[in-house]
Amino acid sequence: MRMVRALCLVFCGAAGALSVCAQDSGLAFLAVGLDAESLALGNQGVATATGALAEFWNPAGLGGFDGTQLAASHHIWISDVRTYGALAAMRFGSRWGGGAFLSSTRFGDADDRPAGGLNSGVDEAEFLAIGVGAGRRVGNHLRFGAGFKVLSEQLASSRAFGYAFDGGMQASFLDDDVRFGAALANVGEMSTLNVEPTKLPRVFRVGASVSPFRIVNAFDATLLFDTDLYAEISHNTAQDRTQVHVGVSGVVLETVVVRTGYLSNDDLRNWSFGAGLQAAGLIFDYALLPFEEGFGGAAHILTGTYSF
């Protein structure tokens, strides 16, 4: 158990979950967003995520987009912790959408960790999630969705497998200027790792987003500036922790996006920042997550999305 506890301490720091540092937090990456946009807004997306990125936040969002979408994401956390994500979604008919994703979080060699970091003989670890989901639009303003994922965790020579289900809904009003969402994620179980199974971070999220104002060119109706405000509440049962997430974004000429967010009740980080560039079906997003002093600086998240 010494090895397991040491590894979980390291990952707790990477995921901003220092308050729970036992084996039941080993899959904490399931509660941390995959994409730069949501992380820049304070780690939230239950009300607004659509297409491929909805598979993590709320599978109902798979029913709220058109066409086909591909996405890839890379997290550079503290020390040598890295997360990689690949996602895809496709529209089926007028009301259905489906998708699949792969997410991998890895620790490298413990000897490469910075001075003062934890080193307890854990040379390598990997946490893997592979999932599928589907969403359906009901009318013009309501969506429901569900997802299923297979999980794997490996600490040195020990390996465990498991499964989890997700479900959620989204609604929009006033020409999509007001959006609401709720989702329950990671309902499942893991097989035994070493002496006991890892407890999944079951998370319930509820949130809303509003577009308070926009500036439009009176001559050709070009959108010059658009704003969005976000708010979300989440509860993680594995950590028995409730958090408030708030964020704001602004879009200039439908091309350049700036974002900031705040995450409450977190020992390692609160504020987050980000920017994006979108044109011709391509979106590139970046997020900066400053950690408290002593945890190796900030985390960086890069996400690319292509719609066609």
FILUMVEX-510871 format. One record per residue (C-alpha): residue number from 1; y, z negated, x. Coordinates in steps of 0.2 Angstrom, whole numbers, plus 5000, padded with zeros to 4 digits. Layout:
k NUM; py Y; pz Z; px X .
...
***
This chain:
k 1; py 5000; pz 5000; px 5000 .
k 2; py 5012; pz 4998; px 5015 .
k 3; py 5012; pz 5017; px 5017 .
k 4; py 5015; pz 5020; px 4999 .
k 5; py 5029; pz 5007; px 4997 .
k 6; py 5038; pz 5014; px 5013 .
k 7; py 5038; pz 5032; px 5006 .
k 8; py 5044; pz 5027; px 4989 .
k 9; py 5059; pz 5017; px 4997 .
k 10; py 5064; pz 5033; px 5006 .
k 11; py 5062; pz 5044; px 4991 .
k 12; py 5072; pz 5031; px 4980 .
k 13; py 5086; pz 5033; px 4992 .
k 14; py 5085; pz 5052; px 4991 .
k 15; py 5085; pz 5052; px 4972 .
k 16; py 5098; pz 5038; px 4970 .
k 17; py 5085; pz 5026; px 4963 .
k 18; py 5085; pz 5012; px 4976 .
k 19; py 5084; pz 4998; px 4962 .
k 20; py 5065; pz 5003; px 4959 .
k 21; py 5056; pz 5004; px 4976 .
k 22; py 5037; pz 5003; px 4972 .
k 23; py 5024; pz 5016; px 4969 .
k 24; py 5029; pz 5018; px 4951 .
k 25; py 5045; pz 5028; px 4958 .
k 26; py 5035; pz 5040; px 4968 .
k 27; py 5038; pz 5054; px 4956 .
k 28; py 5057; pz 5050; px 4954 .
k 29; py 5061; pz 5068; px 4958 .
k 30; py 5056; pz 5072; px 4940 .
k 31; py 5072; pz 5063; px 4934 .
k 32; py 5083; pz 5073; px 4946 .
k 33; py 5090; pz 5089; px 4941 .
k 34; py 5084; pz 5106; px 4949 .
k 35; py 5101; pz 5116; px 4948 .
k 36; py 5117; pz 5114; px 4956 .
k 37; py 5128; pz 5116; px 4940 .
k 38; py 5120; pz 5101; px 4931 .
k 39; py 5120; pz 5090; px 4947 .
k 40; py 5138; pz 5093; px 4950 .
k 41; py 5142; pz 5088; px 4932 .
k 42; py 5134; pz 5071; px 4935 .
k 43; py 5115; pz 5075; px 4933 .
k 44; py 5116; pz 5081; px 4915 .
k 45; py 5112; pz 5097; px 4905 .
k 46; py 5102; pz 5092; px 4889 .
k 47; py 5115; pz 5099; px 4877 .
k 48; py 5120; pz 5115; px 4887 .
k 49; py 5106; pz 5121; px 4898 .
k 50; py 5099; pz 5138; px 4892 .
k 51; py 5087; pz 5151; px 4899 .
k 52; py 5077; pz 5147; px 4915 .
k 53; py 5086; pz 5131; px 4919 .
k 54; py 5083; pz 5124; px 4902 .
k 55; py 5064; pz 5121; px 4907 .
k 56; py 5069; pz 5105; px 4916 .
k 57; py 5083; pz 5098; px 4905 .
k 58; py 5078; pz 5103; px 4887 .
k 59; py 5065; pz 5116; px 4883 .
k 60; py 5075; pz 5120; px 4867 .
k 61; py 5087; pz 5130; px 4878 .
k 62; py 5073; pz 5143; px 4880 .
k 63; py 5077; pz 5149; px 4863 .
k 64; py 5096; pz 5150; px 4866 .
k 65; py 5097; pz 5165; px 4878 .
k 66; py 5094; pz 5184; px 4878 .
k 67; py 5085; pz 5195; px 4890 .
k 68; py 5076; pz 5189; px 4906 .
k 69; py 5082; pz 5176; px 4919 .
k 70; py 5076; pz 5171; px 4936 .
k 71; py 5082; pz 5156; px 4946 .
k 72; py 5079; pz 5148; px 4963 .
k 73; py 5086; pz 5131; px 4969 .
k 74; py 5086; pz 5122; px 4986 .
k 75; py 5090; pz 5103; px 4988 .
k 76; py 5095; pz 5096; px 5005 .
k 77; py 5094; pz 5077; px 5002 .
k 78; py 5096; pz 5063; px 5015 .
k 79; py 5085; pz 5063; px 5030 .
k 80; py 5072; pz 5077; px 5030 .
k 81; py 5069; pz 5077; px 5011 .
k 82; py 5069; pz 5094; px 5003 .
k 83; py 5066; pz 5100; px 4986 .
k 84; py 5063; pz 5119; px 4981 .
k 85; py 5063; pz 5126; px 4964 .
k 86; py 5058; pz 5143; px 4956 .
k 87; py 5061; pz 5146; px 4938 .
k 88; py 5059; pz 5161; px 4926 .
k 89; py 5062; pz 5164; px 4907 .
k 90; py 5061; pz 5178; px 4895 .
k 91; py 5065; pz 5182; px 4877 .
k 92; py 5051; pz 5186; px 4865 .
k 93; py 5058; pz 5194; px 4849 .
k 94; py 5073; pz 5188; px 4840 .
k 95; py 5069; pz 5169; px 4839 .
k 96; py 5057; pz 5164; px 4853 .
k 97; py 5059; pz 5162; px 4872 .
k 98; py 5047; pz 5156; px 4885 .
k 99; py 5047; pz 5152; px 4904 .
k 100; py 5038; pz 5144; px 4919 .
k 101; py 5044; pz 5135; px 4934 .
k 102; py 5038; pz 5128; px 4950 .
k 103; py 5046; pz 5113; px 4959 .
k 104; py 5041; pz 5105; px 4976 .
k 105; py 5048; pz 5090; px 4985 .
k 106; py 5043; pz 5087; px 5003 .
k 107; py 5045; pz 5074; px 5016 .
k 108; py 5043; pz 5080; px 5034 .
k 109; py 5037; pz 5071; px 5049 .
k 110; py 5042; pz 5053; px 5049 .
k 111; py 5047; pz 5054; px 5068 .
k 112; py 5061; pz 5065; px 5064 .
k 113; py 5070; pz 5053; px 5053 .
k 114; py 5086; pz 5046; px 5059 .
k 115; py 5088; pz 5030; px 5069 .
k 116; py 5087; pz 5015; px 5058 .
k 117; py 5077; pz 5024; px 5044 .
k 118; py 5060; pz 5019; px 5038 .
k 119; py 5045; pz 5024; px 5048 .
k 120; py 5029; pz 5017; px 5043 .
k 121; py 5016; pz 5029; px 5048 .
k 122; py 5020; pz 5042; px 5034 .
k 123; py 5019; pz 5058; px 5042 .
k 124; py 5021; pz 5070; px 5027 .
k 125; py 5021; pz 5069; px 5008 .
k 126; py 5023; pz 5082; px 4994 .
k 127; py 5026; pz 5081; px 4976 .
k 128; py 5023; pz 5096; px 4965 .
k 129; py 5026; pz 5101; px 4947 .
k 130; py 5021; pz 5117; px 4939 .
k 131; py 5026; pz 5120; px 4921 .
k 132; py 5028; pz 5131; px 4906 .
k 133; py 5038; pz 5130; px 4890 .
k 134; py 5044; pz 5138; px 4874 .
k 135; py 5059; pz 5137; px 4863 .
k 136; py 5063; pz 5144; px 4846 .
k 137; py 5079; pz 5147; px 4837 .
k 138; py 5081; pz 5141; px 4819 .
k 139; py 5095; pz 5150; px 4810 .
k 140; py 5110; pz 5153; px 4821 .
k 141; py 5114; pz 5136; px 4827 .
k 142; py 5098; pz 5125; px 4829 .
k 143; py 5084; pz 5126; px 4843 .
k 144; py 5068; pz 5117; px 4846 .
k 145; py 5057; pz 5118; px 4861 .
k 146; py 5042; pz 5110; px 4870 .
k 147; py 5035; pz 5111; px 4888 .
k 148; py 5020; pz 5106; px 4898 .
k 149; py 5018; pz 5103; px 4916 .
k 150; py 5004; pz 5099; px 4929 .
k 151; py 5009; pz 5087; px 4943 .
k 152; py 5002; pz 5083; px 4960 .
k 153; py 5007; pz 5070; px 4973 .
k 154; py 5000; pz 5068; px 4991 .
k 155; py 5004; pz 5054; px 5003 .
k 156; py 4996; pz 5057; px 5019 .
k 157; py 4977; pz 5060; px 5015 .
k 158; py 4978; pz 5053; px 4997 .
k 159; py 4981; pz 5064; px 4983 .
k 160; py 4983; pz 5062; px 4964 .
k 161; py 4985; pz 5074; px 4949 .
k 162; py 4992; pz 5072; px 4932 .
k 163; py 5001; pz 5080; px 4917 .
k 164; py 5016; pz 5078; px 4906 .
k 165; py 5024; pz 5085; px 4890 .
k 166; py 5043; pz 5088; px 4886 .
k 167; py 5051; pz 5091; px 4870 .
k 168; py 5069; pz 5093; px 4863 .
k 169; py 5082; pz 5100; px 4852 .
k 170; py 5099; pz 5108; px 4853 .
k 171; py 5112; pz 5112; px 4840 .
k 172; py 5129; pz 5121; px 4841 .
k 173; py 5144; pz 5121; px 4830 .
k 174; py 5161; pz 5129; px 4828 .
k 175; py 5157; pz 5145; px 4837 .
k 176; py 5148; pz 5136; px 4850 .
k 177; py 5163; pz 5126; px 4855 .
k 178; py 5153; pz 5110; px 4851 .
k 179; py 5135; pz 5108; px 4858 .
k 180; py 5123; pz 5094; px 4855 .
k 181; py 5106; pz 5090; px 4863 .
k 182; py 5092; pz 5077; px 4864 .
k 183; py 5076; pz 5078; px 4874 .
k 184; py 5061; pz 5067; px 4879 .
k 185; py 5053; pz 5071; px 4896 .
k 186; py 5038; pz 5067; px 4907 .
k 187; py 5027; pz 5059; px 4893 .
k 188; py 5010; pz 5059; px 4902 .
k 189; py 5000; pz 5051; px 4915 .
k 190; py 4994; pz 5052; px 4933 .
k 191; py 4977; pz 5049; px 4941 .
k 192; py 4974; pz 5035; px 4953 .
k 193; py 4983; pz 5036; px 4970 .
k 194; py 4976; pz 5024; px 4983 .
k 195; py 4974; pz 5009; px 4971 .
k 196; py 4984; pz 5013; px 4956 .
k 197; py 4991; pz 5027; px 4946 .
k 198; py 5010; pz 5032; px 4948 .
k 199; py 5020; pz 5028; px 4933 .
k 200; py 5029; pz 5043; px 4927 .
k 201; py 5048; pz 5042; px 4925 .
k 202; py 5049; pz 5045; px 4906 .
k 203; py 5067; pz 5050; px 4902 .
k 204; py 5076; pz 5051; px 4885 .
k 205; py 5092; pz 5060; px 4885 .
k 206; py 5105; pz 5063; px 4872 .
k 207; py 5122; pz 5072; px 4875 .
k 208; py 5136; pz 5083; px 4869 .
k 209; py 5148; pz 5096; px 4876 .
k 210; py 5165; pz 5102; px 4869 .
k 211; py 5176; pz 5117; px 4874 .
k 212; py 5193; pz 5109; px 4871 .
k 213; py 5204; pz 5124; px 4875 .
k 214; py 5205; pz 5141; px 4883 .
k 215; py 5218; pz 5153; px 4888 .
k 216; py 5216; pz 5171; px 4882 .
k 217; py 5226; pz 5187; px 4887 .
k 218; py 5236; pz 5192; px 4872 .
k 219; py 5235; pz 5210; px 4876 .
k 220; py 5217; pz 5214; px 4879 .
k 221; py 5208; pz 5197; px 4874 .
k 222; py 5203; pz 5194; px 4892 .
k 223; py 5198; pz 5175; px 4895 .
k 224; py 5209; pz 5169; px 4908 .
k 225; py 5204; pz 5151; px 4908 .
k 226; py 5191; pz 5140; px 4899 .
k 227; py 5186; pz 5122; px 4900 .
k 228; py 5171; pz 5111; px 4895 .
k 229; py 5169; pz 5092; px 4894 .
k 230; py 5152; pz 5085; px 4895 .
k 231; py 5145; pz 5068; px 4891 .
k 232; py 5127; pz 5061; px 4891 .
k 233; py 5117; pz 5045; px 4890 .
k 234; py 5099; pz 5044; px 4898 .
k 235; py 5086; pz 5030; px 4899 .
k 236; py 5073; pz 5030; px 4912 .
k 237; py 5058; pz 5019; px 4906 .
k 238; py 5050; pz 5018; px 4924 .
k 239; py 5065; pz 5010; px 4931 .
k 240; py 5071; pz 5002; px 4914 .
k 241; py 5088; pz 5010; px 4918 .
k 242; py 5101; pz 5017; px 4906 .
k 243; py 5115; pz 5029; px 4914 .
k 244; py 5130; pz 5037; px 4907 .
k 245; py 5134; pz 5055; px 4914 .
k 246; py 5151; pz 5063; px 4911 .
k 247; py 5158; pz 5079; px 4918 .
k 248; py 5171; pz 5093; px 4917 .
k 249; py 5171; pz 5111; px 4922 .
k 250; py 5184; pz 5125; px 4922 .
k 251; py 5181; pz 5144; px 4923 .
k 252; py 5194; pz 5156; px 4929 .
k 253; py 5194; pz 5174; px 4924 .
k 254; py 5175; pz 5171; px 4919 .
k 255; py 5171; pz 5172; px 4938 .
k 256; py 5175; pz 5156; px 4947 .
k 257; py 5170; pz 5139; px 4941 .
k 258; py 5174; pz 5122; px 4947 .
k 259; py 5165; pz 5106; px 4942 .
k 260; py 5165; pz 5087; px 4944 .
k 261; py 5155; pz 5073; px 4937 .
k 262; py 5152; pz 5055; px 4937 .
k 263; py 5135; pz 5045; px 4936 .
k 264; py 5135; pz 5027; px 4931 .
k 265; py 5123; pz 5013; px 4936 .
k 266; py 5118; pz 5021; px 4952 .
k 267; py 5117; pz 5011; px 4969 .
k 268; py 5119; pz 5026; px 4980 .
k 269; py 5131; pz 5038; px 4972 .
k 270; py 5143; pz 5040; px 4958 .
k 271; py 5154; pz 5056; px 4960 .
k 272; py 5148; pz 5074; px 4962 .
k 273; py 5157; pz 5090; px 4964 .
k 274; py 5153; pz 5108; px 4963 .
k 275; py 5159; pz 5126; px 4962 .
k 276; py 5151; pz 5143; px 4956 .
k 277; py 5154; pz 5161; px 4957 .
k 278; py 5147; pz 5173; px 4943 .
k 279; py 5148; pz 5192; px 4941 .
k 280; py 5137; pz 5206; px 4935 .
k 281; py 5122; pz 5195; px 4930 .
k 282; py 5122; pz 5185; px 4946 .
k 283; py 5127; pz 5167; px 4947 .
k 284; py 5128; pz 5157; px 4963 .
k 285; py 5131; pz 5138; px 4961 .
k 286; py 5134; pz 5124; px 4974 .
k 287; py 5135; pz 5105; px 4972 .
k 288; py 5140; pz 5091; px 4983 .
k 289; py 5133; pz 5074; px 4980 .
k 290; py 5141; pz 5060; px 4992 .
k 291; py 5129; pz 5046; px 4995 .
k 292; py 5135; pz 5028; px 5000 .
k 293; py 5138; pz 5025; px 5019 .
k 294; py 5122; pz 5023; px 5029 .
k 295; py 5111; pz 5036; px 5019 .
k 296; py 5114; pz 5051; px 5030 .
k 297; py 5129; pz 5058; px 5022 .
k 298; py 5130; pz 5070; px 5007 .
k 299; py 5117; pz 5080; px 4998 .
k 300; py 5119; pz 5098; px 4995 .
k 301; py 5111; pz 5109; px 4981 .
k 302; py 5111; pz 5128; px 4981 .
k 303; py 5106; pz 5138; px 4966 .
k 304; py 5105; pz 5156; px 4962 .
k 305; py 5102; pz 5164; px 4945 .
k 306; py 5100; pz 5182; px 4940 .
k 307; py 5100; pz 5188; px 4922 .
k 308; py 5095; pz 5206; px 4916 .
***
